Amino acid sequence: MSEYLSFVFAYFFSVLFLVVGVSILRNKKEYILLLLDVSKSSTLRYFSGFLAFTTGFFIILLNNTSINVSSIVVEIFGWLSLLKGVIRILFPSVTRKVLRWFSPKFVTPAGWILIILGLTMLFLTFFVG
């Protein structure tokens, strides 16, 4: 069961990263506006922190095996998501400053990074194990 969940998580993240990465590259202006909106809204920042915390927590809880490379990468994503949620909940002003600084400068590179991560995860999931 745990091996199957690792595969599902890895496959989910790889497809999600690909879709979001391509979407960012196609809709750069929309993502800049989205990030600026989140930086202005304390409700959205808190909710995104809660969502990141919850997602990371359940990934860590359910993906408790380190039997292959993709499950280790999924575990790392779980811990990063949990940490992101903690930071957004405990330090909302830091999150606001980071989002305002990040928004216009790194949207295109973030799209490419997500595409590369998605392709790497697909490769790791299906060919490496």
Backbone as ProteinMPNN parsed JSONL, in Angstrom:
{"seq_chain_A": "MSEYLSFVFAYFFSVLFLVVGVSILRNKKEYILLLLDVSKSSTLRYFSGFLAFTTGFFIILLNNTSINVSSIVVEIFGWLSLLKGVIRILFPSVTRKVLRWFSPKFVTPAGWILIILGLTMLFLTFFVG", "coords_chain_A": {"N_chain_A": [[0.825, -1.202, 0.0], [1.881, 1.272, 0.842], [3.944, 1.64, -0.984], [2.497, 1.974, -3.31], [1.154, 4.401, -2.719], [3.353, 6.143, -2.673], [4.024, 6.087, -5.383], [1.665, 7.212, -6.469], [1.668, 9.787, -5.282], [4.1, 10.77, -6.385], [3.55, 10.688, -9.144], [1.32, 12.401, -9.238], [2.494, 14.86, -8.346], [4.389, 15.257, -10.388], [2.811, 15.61, -12.717], [1.242, 17.786, -11.87], [3.251, 19.771, -11.466], [4.176, 20.048, -14.099], [1.835, 20.984, -15.453], [1.232, 23.381, -14.031], [3.644, 24.765, -14.418], [3.709, 25.134, -17.251], [1.368, 26.626, -17.46], [2.095, 28.938, -16.024], [4.079, 29.993, -17.732], [2.517, 30.522, -19.983], [0.636, 32.334, -19.01], [1.785, 34.635, -17.716], [1.315, 37.307, -16.776], [-1.081, 37.018, -15.375], [-0.3, 35.337, -13.25], [1.51, 36.983, -11.939], [-0.249, 38.97, -11.032], [-1.833, 37.338, -9.402], [0.01, 36.546, -7.383], [0.583, 39.065, -6.306], [-1.96, 39.731, -5.324], [-2.249, 37.734, -3.33], [-0.178, 38.534, -1.67], [-1.26, 40.836, -0.618], [-3.496, 40.038, 0.804], [-4.315, 38.964, 3.908], [-5.939, 36.871, 4.653], [-5.831, 35.077, 2.462], [-3.105, 34.457, 2.559], [-2.907, 33.196, 5.076], [-4.693, 31.045, 4.674], [-3.429, 29.722, 2.531], [-1.112, 28.985, 3.84], [-2.156, 27.256, 5.787], [-3.183, 25.285, 4.086], [-0.813, 24.404, 2.811], [0.571, 23.427, 5.056], [-1.171, 21.358, 5.9], [-1.194, 19.7, 3.613], [1.559, 18.994, 3.442], [1.839, 17.691, 5.925], [0.144, 15.419, 5.65], [1.328, 14.163, 3.458], [3.831, 13.458, 4.524], [2.955, 11.807, 6.599], [1.587, 9.721, 5.244], [3.377, 8.816, 3.334], [5.536, 7.076, 4.241], [7.788, 5.588, 3.56], [11.029, 4.903, 2.34], [11.851, 3.693, -0.083], [12.511, 3.987, -2.728], [13.823, 6.258, -5.229], [11.914, 8.157, -6.118], [10.034, 8.152, -4.024], [11.543, 9.218, -1.986], [12.009, 11.788, -2.958], [9.372, 12.722, -2.987], [8.898, 12.676, -0.246], [10.65, 14.707, 0.54], [9.384, 16.889, -0.725], [7.07, 16.879, 0.809], [8.051, 17.594, 3.391], [9.059, 20.148, 2.764], [6.703, 21.448, 2.05], [5.314, 21.325, 4.476], [7.026, 22.916, 6.052], [6.823, 25.343, 4.666], [4.121, 25.926, 5.176], [4.179, 26.252, 7.988], [5.852, 28.504, 8.202], [4.333, 30.423, 6.802], [2.088, 30.586, 8.452], [3.117, 31.234, 11.024], [4.737, 33.481, 10.536], [3.47, 35.803, 9.058], [4.005, 38.408, 8.058], [6.573, 38.237, 7.007], [6.12, 36.473, 4.922], [4.462, 38.077, 3.303], [6.274, 40.096, 2.509], [8.195, 38.567, 1.108], [6.624, 37.513, -0.989], [5.91, 39.876, -2.352], [8.418, 40.735, -3.211], [9.238, 38.587, -4.731], [7.323, 38.257, -6.785], [7.229, 39.805, -9.503], [9.787, 39.323, -10.534], [10.611, 36.622, -10.69], [8.775, 34.977, -11.949], [8.715, 33.834, -14.571], [11.18, 32.249, -14.537], [10.37, 30.529, -12.447], [8.292, 29.113, -13.642], [9.719, 27.626, -15.594], [11.374, 26.144, -13.884], [9.484, 24.567, -12.544], [8.537, 23.036, -14.708], [10.865, 21.597, -15.362], [11.226, 20.218, -12.932], [8.844, 18.704, -12.949], [9.215, 17.075, -15.264], [11.512, 15.719, -14.448], [10.527, 14.36, -12.191], [8.64, 12.698, -13.458], [10.368, 11.095, -14.976], [11.902, 9.895, -12.894], [9.862, 8.524, -11.563], [8.84, 6.654, -13.422], [11.025, 5.398, -14.701], [13.304, 5.122, -13.062], [12.394, 4.34, -10.578]], "CA_chain_A": [[0.0, 0.0, 0.0], [2.729, 2.449, 0.96], [4.664, 1.777, -2.25], [1.525, 2.518, -4.251], [0.955, 5.812, -2.388], [4.528, 6.864, -3.151], [3.864, 6.225, -6.83], [0.572, 8.157, -6.722], [2.17, 11.12, -4.945], [5.118, 11.164, -7.363], [2.863, 10.93, -10.408], [0.517, 13.605, -9.04], [3.361, 16.036, -8.334], [5.015, 15.466, -11.693], [1.803, 16.181, -13.62], [0.9, 19.106, -11.347], [4.342, 20.693, -11.771], [4.162, 20.314, -15.546], [0.675, 21.808, -15.804], [1.392, 24.723, -13.464], [4.771, 25.4, -15.088], [3.263, 25.587, -18.576], [0.385, 27.68, -17.225], [2.835, 30.15, -15.648], [4.716, 30.537, -18.931], [1.473, 31.014, -20.89], [-0.183, 33.374, -18.363], [2.697, 35.297, -16.788], [0.676, 38.48, -16.153], [-2.081, 36.543, -14.416], [0.384, 34.825, -12.064], [2.039, 38.141, -11.21], [-1.398, 39.54, -10.316], [-2.217, 36.386, -8.353], [0.96, 36.658, -6.276], [0.387, 40.367, -5.67], [-3.189, 39.627, -4.539], [-1.969, 36.939, -2.136], [0.67, 39.33, -0.772], [-2.086, 41.868, 0.013], [-4.601, 39.455, 1.559], [-3.888, 38.135, 5.041], [-6.766, 35.662, 4.635], [-5.265, 34.152, 1.481], [-1.806, 33.987, 3.056], [-3.148, 32.229, 6.139], [-5.307, 29.841, 4.096], [-2.407, 28.995, 1.767], [-0.242, 28.368, 4.84], [-2.882, 26.118, 6.347], [-3.247, 24.259, 3.048], [0.539, 23.856, 2.652], [0.855, 22.645, 6.259], [-1.989, 20.144, 5.859], [-0.687, 18.864, 2.531], [2.849, 18.441, 3.866], [1.625, 16.764, 7.036], [-0.399, 14.147, 5.177], [2.329, 13.505, 2.617], [4.805, 12.85, 5.434], [2.283, 10.74, 7.335], [1.197, 8.599, 4.388], [4.493, 8.374, 2.496], [6.547, 6.802, 5.256], [8.793, 4.638, 3.103], [12.107, 5.459, 1.524], [12.29, 2.511, -0.806], [13.025, 4.338, -4.044], [14.181, 7.662, -5.395], [10.728, 9.016, -6.209], [9.406, 8.308, -2.705], [12.396, 10.137, -1.217], [11.723, 13.132, -3.467], [8.041, 13.068, -2.478], [9.084, 12.968, 1.181], [11.263, 16.042, 0.612], [8.315, 17.841, -1.028], [6.194, 16.922, 1.985], [8.699, 18.398, 4.434], [9.111, 21.537, 2.31], [5.345, 21.975, 2.146], [5.043, 21.52, 5.905], [7.815, 24.08, 6.48], [6.195, 26.512, 4.045], [2.909, 26.205, 5.933], [4.557, 26.779, 9.308], [6.36, 29.869, 8.023], [3.223, 31.311, 6.432], [1.186, 30.76, 9.588], [3.794, 31.893, 12.138], [5.384, 34.736, 10.144], [2.746, 36.315, 7.889], [4.618, 39.611, 7.479], [7.706, 37.783, 6.191], [5.528, 35.918, 3.706], [4.011, 39.201, 2.487], [7.457, 40.736, 1.918], [8.79, 37.647, 0.133], [5.736, 37.452, -2.155], [6.03, 41.133, -3.112], [9.739, 40.762, -3.835], [9.333, 37.464, -5.669], [6.302, 38.264, -7.833], [7.527, 40.122, -10.9], [11.137, 38.964, -10.956], [10.914, 35.202, -10.846], [7.63, 34.2, -12.412], [9.129, 33.008, -15.712], [12.063, 31.163, -14.089], [9.611, 29.565, -11.646], [7.599, 28.246, -14.591], [10.694, 26.673, -16.154], [11.815, 25.238, -12.81], [8.407, 23.594, -12.332], [8.531, 22.105, -15.84], [12.022, 20.707, -15.194], [10.899, 19.327, -11.809], [7.812, 17.764, -13.388], [9.827, 16.086, -16.151], [12.415, 14.898, -13.631], [9.705, 13.451, -11.39], [8.106, 11.665, -14.347], [11.465, 10.178, -15.279], [12.211, 9.125, -11.681], [8.739, 7.667, -11.228], [8.61, 5.568, -14.372], [12.209, 4.72, -15.211], [14.275, 4.823, -12.013], [11.729, 3.565, -9.533]], "C_chain_A": [[0.862, 1.256, 0.0], [3.504, 2.719, -0.326], [3.737, 2.396, -3.308], [1.279, 4.003, -3.987], [2.141, 6.652, -2.832], [4.437, 7.103, -4.643], [2.792, 7.265, -7.158], [1.02, 9.581, -6.419], [3.162, 11.618, -5.994], [4.472, 11.503, -8.706], [2.038, 12.213, -10.332], [1.389, 14.855, -9.106], [3.988, 16.298, -9.692], [4.026, 16.105, -12.674], [1.421, 17.589, -13.169], [1.984, 20.12, -11.69], [4.393, 21.034, -13.252], [3.029, 21.259, -15.929], [0.839, 23.237, -15.286], [2.554, 25.459, -14.136], [4.401, 25.937, -16.457], [2.256, 26.73, -18.429], [1.067, 28.995, -16.851], [3.46, 30.794, -16.884], [3.687, 31.131, -19.899], [0.738, 32.226, -20.327], [0.617, 34.161, -17.343], [2.03, 36.466, -16.057], [-0.339, 38.071, -15.097], [-1.419, 36.049, -13.128], [1.026, 35.948, -11.261], [0.919, 38.792, -10.411], [-1.841, 38.638, -9.168], [-1.291, 36.512, -7.142], [0.827, 37.996, -5.556], [-0.889, 40.37, -4.824], [-2.96, 38.854, -3.244], [-1.116, 37.742, -1.152], [-0.133, 40.398, -0.039], [-3.136, 41.297, 0.965], [-4.085, 38.546, 2.68], [-4.688, 36.834, 5.09], [-6.204, 34.634, 3.664], [-3.911, 33.605, 1.936], [-1.994, 32.936, 4.151], [-3.712, 30.927, 5.573], [-4.281, 29.044, 3.301], [-1.397, 28.34, 2.715], [-0.873, 27.144, 5.466], [-2.923, 24.965, 5.35], [-1.879, 23.603, 2.841], [0.905, 22.969, 3.848], [0.117, 21.307, 6.216], [-1.485, 19.177, 4.792], [0.628, 18.197, 2.929], [2.7, 17.405, 4.962], [1.141, 15.403, 6.542], [0.546, 13.423, 4.225], [3.345, 12.786, 3.492], [4.19, 11.653, 6.153], [2.029, 9.508, 6.467], [2.345, 8.024, 3.559], [5.685, 8.068, 3.405], [7.547, 5.728, 4.847], [9.835, 5.373, 2.278], [12.698, 4.334, 0.696], [12.845, 2.813, -2.184], [13.234, 5.84, -4.137], [12.953, 8.562, -5.41], [10.041, 9.183, -4.857], [10.234, 9.223, -1.808], [12.139, 11.57, -1.658], [10.347, 13.6, -2.982], [8.119, 13.425, -0.996], [9.692, 14.358, 1.376], [10.219, 17.118, 0.306], [7.352, 17.971, 0.146], [6.773, 17.785, 3.091], [8.781, 19.868, 4.044], [7.737, 22.193, 2.393], [4.963, 22.244, 3.598], [5.764, 22.762, 6.427], [7.223, 25.369, 5.92], [4.934, 26.906, 4.813], [3.201, 26.799, 7.298], [5.017, 28.227, 9.191], [5.223, 30.832, 7.689], [2.272, 31.567, 7.596], [1.86, 31.554, 10.705], [4.354, 33.269, 11.806], [4.705, 35.346, 8.916], [3.381, 37.557, 7.261], [5.825, 39.259, 6.614], [7.184, 37.242, 4.862], [5.087, 37.031, 2.769], [5.188, 39.871, 1.778], [8.091, 39.858, 0.839], [7.936, 37.59, -1.133], [5.833, 38.724, -2.991], [7.361, 41.203, -3.838], [9.823, 39.733, -4.958], [8.499, 37.683, -6.924], [6.802, 38.58, -9.237], [8.841, 39.541, -11.408], [11.299, 37.514, -11.369], [9.761, 34.362, -11.361], [8.037, 33.291, -13.576], [10.124, 31.924, -15.295], [11.348, 30.114, -13.243], [8.837, 28.605, -12.546], [8.532, 27.201, -15.175], [11.174, 25.677, -15.107], [10.753, 24.169, -12.557], [8.337, 22.585, -13.474], [9.68, 21.113, -15.717], [11.774, 19.73, -14.049], [9.862, 18.281, -12.217], [8.379, 16.687, -14.292], [10.766, 15.154, -15.389], [11.627, 13.9, -12.798], [9.088, 12.348, -12.255], [9.174, 10.627, -14.673], [11.774, 9.286, -14.079], [11.108, 8.121, -11.361], [8.644, 6.444, -12.14], [9.854, 4.792, -14.779], [13.242, 4.343, -14.135], [13.631, 4.015, -10.899], [11.172, 4.44, -8.542]], "O_chain_A": [[0.602, 2.194, -0.754], [3.701, 3.871, -0.715], [4.16, 3.239, -4.099], [1.202, 4.789, -4.931], [1.954, 7.766, -3.32], [4.738, 8.197, -5.12], [2.994, 8.106, -8.034], [0.778, 10.487, -7.216], [3.073, 12.762, -6.44], [4.822, 12.505, -9.328], [2.057, 13.021, -11.261], [1.073, 15.799, -9.83], [4.104, 17.452, -10.103], [4.382, 17.045, -13.385], [1.289, 18.488, -13.999], [1.674, 21.216, -12.157], [4.628, 22.185, -13.618], [3.248, 22.23, -16.653], [0.61, 24.195, -16.024], [2.452, 26.658, -14.396], [4.741, 27.072, -16.792], [2.295, 27.694, -19.194], [0.654, 30.056, -17.318], [3.376, 32.009, -17.059], [3.963, 32.134, -20.558], [0.263, 33.064, -21.093], [0.165, 34.337, -16.211], [2.172, 36.593, -14.841], [-0.441, 38.705, -14.047], [-1.921, 36.312, -12.035], [1.083, 35.876, -10.034], [1.108, 39.13, -9.243], [-2.184, 39.121, -8.089], [-1.759, 36.577, -6.005], [0.944, 38.056, -4.332], [-0.907, 40.941, -3.734], [-3.423, 39.269, -2.182], [-1.307, 37.643, 0.06], [0.261, 40.827, 1.046], [-3.616, 42.01, 1.846], [-3.495, 37.497, 2.424], [-4.169, 35.805, 5.522], [-6.108, 33.453, 3.996], [-3.607, 32.431, 1.724], [-1.318, 31.908, 4.153], [-3.269, 29.839, 5.942], [-4.26, 27.816, 3.383], [-0.884, 27.26, 2.422], [-0.216, 26.121, 5.656], [-2.723, 23.809, 5.721], [-1.793, 22.382, 2.711], [1.478, 21.893, 3.676], [0.707, 20.256, 6.466], [-1.365, 17.977, 5.04], [0.792, 16.987, 2.774], [3.355, 16.363, 4.935], [1.656, 14.365, 6.956], [0.562, 12.193, 4.191], [3.683, 11.631, 3.232], [4.829, 10.611, 6.297], [2.237, 8.38, 6.913], [2.286, 6.871, 3.131], [6.717, 8.735, 3.333], [8.094, 5.034, 5.703], [9.529, 6.354, 1.6], [13.896, 4.058, 0.765], [13.567, 1.997, -2.756], [12.865, 6.592, -3.235], [12.952, 9.619, -4.779], [9.515, 10.258, -4.571], [9.682, 9.927, -0.962], [12.06, 12.471, -0.823], [10.187, 14.761, -2.606], [7.473, 14.373, -0.548], [9.288, 15.096, 2.274], [10.166, 18.141, 0.989], [6.874, 19.068, 0.437], [6.069, 18.615, 3.668], [8.596, 20.745, 4.889], [7.624, 23.361, 2.765], [4.36, 23.271, 3.908], [5.18, 23.564, 7.156], [7.135, 26.372, 6.627], [4.706, 28.088, 5.07], [2.54, 27.749, 7.718], [4.618, 29.077, 9.987], [5.162, 31.935, 8.233], [1.71, 32.657, 7.707], [1.245, 32.453, 11.277], [4.441, 34.132, 12.679], [5.308, 35.399, 7.844], [3.3, 37.736, 6.046], [6.073, 39.912, 5.6], [7.747, 37.525, 3.805], [5.311, 36.943, 1.562], [5.108, 40.178, 0.589], [8.478, 40.351, -0.221], [8.476, 37.615, -2.238], [5.837, 38.652, -4.22], [7.423, 41.685, -4.969], [10.414, 39.992, -6.007], [8.932, 37.325, -8.019], [6.8, 37.694, -10.091], [8.981, 39.295, -12.606], [12.047, 37.211, -12.299], [9.781, 33.14, -11.216], [7.73, 32.098, -13.562], [9.932, 30.766, -15.666], [11.686, 28.932, -13.314], [8.738, 27.416, -12.245], [8.182, 26.023, -15.248], [11.36, 24.498, -15.409], [11.083, 22.997, -12.375], [8.103, 21.4, -13.235], [9.492, 19.917, -15.941], [12.077, 18.543, -14.173], [9.991, 17.108, -11.868], [8.068, 15.508, -14.119], [10.811, 13.952, -15.652], [12.004, 12.732, -12.702], [9.02, 11.194, -11.832], [8.911, 9.424, -14.646], [11.895, 8.07, -14.22], [11.387, 6.999, -10.938], [8.396, 5.332, -11.674], [9.745, 3.63, -15.169], [13.966, 3.358, -14.286], [14.251, 3.11, -10.34], [10.568, 3.975, -7.576]]}, "name": "protein", "num_of_chains": 1, "seq": "MSEYLSFVFAYFFSVLFLVVGVSILRNKKEYILLLLDVSKSSTLRYFSGFLAFTTGFFIILLNNTSINVSSIVVEIFGWLSLLKGVIRILFPSVTRKVLRWFSPKFVTPAGWILIILGLTMLFLTFFVG"}
